[in-house]
Amino acid sequence: MSAANKAIICTFNLQVIERCDRAAFEALVAESFVNHTAAAGQPSDRESLWHTFRHVLHSGLTELRVEVLDQIAEHDKVTTRKRITGQHSGVLLGIPATGRAVSIDVMDIVRIEEGRYVEHWGINSLPTVLAALRLP
């Protein structure tokens, strides 16, 4: 089960995060999905996850890539340390394009049930990246 769950995470990173493939998202994320680390007062459902990839990352970054650096799987959970990189070529959370290279470090835990994401917990360096993009 652990190896299969790791493969699901890798497929998600490539198909959903890198390629922004809605069909892959539909196949890999359960209707009941809950993001436990959504910002206070923000939705934590499946569509808010899609919104992050489609309307935040892909509108602000081109040449987007995800590199899995480490993975640990046990039972129905997979912990992944990864890096999302891209070129800041569009508006990213209100910050106009700078043309700079962006690197976002992420650590997350995903619970898999019947081959699909059902829960997520995570931390990332996006706030630090945004602060750096605001500097001249």
N, C-alpha and C positions, 0 to 999 in steps of 0.2 A: 504494500500500500504506500509506503513512504516514497519509493522510486516513482510510482505512478503519479503521486501528488506533486512531487518535484517537477515532473514533466508537464503537468497542467499549468504550474506557475510559469515555467519557461515559455510555453505556448502562449499564455496570456500576455507576458511581457513583449513577445515578438508581435503577435497578431493584433492585440488590443492597444497596448501602449505605443509601440513603434509605428504600426501600420494604421492604427485607428479604424480597425475593421469592425463594423457594427455587428455583422453576422457572427463573428467569433465572440464578441462580447455577449450576445444573446445566448450562445451555446455554453459559455463558460461561467456566467454569473447567474445565480439563482434569483428568482423573483423575490424571495424573502431576504435577500442580501442586506446586511447591516454593517455600516462603517462605524466602528466604535471610536474612531479618532476624528470624526468630523468636527469642525469648529463649533463652539457653543452657539446655539440658535440656528445652525445650518442643517439642512436635510442630511440624513445619513443613509439614504436608500440607494437602490440600484441606479436610478437615473442621475443622481448627484455624482456618482462615481463616473458614469459616462461623460457627464458634463465636464469634469476635471480633465479628462483626456482630450475630448473633442474641442471644447471651447476655451480651455485655459492653456494646456500644453501645446496642442497643435495649432492654435491661432497665434501663439507667441514664439514658437520655435520651429525652425526647419532643420532638416538633417538630423532628426530626433533618433537617438539610439539608446537602447537599454543594455547594460552589461551586468550580468549576474556575477557577483564577486564571491559570495558564499551562500550556501543553503544548508539548512538542517531540518530534517523532517522526523516527526514522531507522531504516531497515531494519525489523527486527522488534521494536524497542523503542520505548516511549513513556514519556517523563518528564513527570510531572504535579505541579504545585504546586497544592494545593487546601486548602480550609478546611471542616471539619465542625463544624456548630453545632447546638445543641439546648438544652433545658431539663433541668437535673439534677433529675429527678423520681422517680428510683428508685435502687437501690443500684448504684453504679459502682465496680467492683473493691474492694468492701468499704466504700466510703464511703456512708453513708446520704444520702438526698435532702436537698439544701440549698435547692432552688428557684432556684438561681442559673443564669444563662446560662453556657453553656460554649462555648468556641471552641478547636478542635484544629487546628493547622496541620500539614499533611502534605506531604512530598515523596517521591514514589516513582517507581520504574522498573519497568515491567511488560514482560515479553517475551511477545509474541503469536505463536501458531503455529496455523494453520488456524482463525483467528477466535476463539481461546480463550486465556485466561491460562494460561501454563505456568511462568513464574518471576516472582518479585517481590523487590525490594530496596526498603527505605524507611526513613525517619526521621519522627518526629512529636513533637509537643509534649505528648502525653498525660501524661508524668511531671510536667511543670510544672503542668499543669491539675489533676492529682490533689493536688499539694502545696498549691495555692491553695485547693482545696475543703476541705482539712483545717483551714485557718485559720478562726478565729471571725469 
